[in-house]
Amino acid sequence: MPNGISGLDLARYARRRWQDLKIILMSGYVRETDSRTGTLSDLVFLEKPFRRAQLAETLASAFDDSSG
């Protein structure tokens, strides 16, 4: 990411501005990211590498109206 900002930092910034924003984080280091999420417990993680079916399931889960 540019200027040394991490995806997690960007997600935190975006969530402060738009509380209802749907966020999916993709990383090859989900275990490390998961321990640093703090207040963003409702984020959806997609661990790399992933298959198309996993991406489709993750997108459907993130945008499911019944989840909030």
GIWO-V15648 format. One record per pair of residues at least 24 apart in sequence whose C-alpha atoms are under 8 Angstrom apart, sorted by the first residue. I is the first residue (numbers start at 0). GAP is how many residues later the second one is. D is the distance in whole Angstrom. If there is no record, write none. Layout:
i->I gap->GAP d->D
i->I gap->GAP d->D
This chain:
i->7 gap->25 d->8
i->7 gap->29 d->7
i->11 gap->28 d->7
i->21 gap->40 d->6
i->21 gap->41 d->7
i->22 gap->39 d->8
i->23 gap->38 d->7
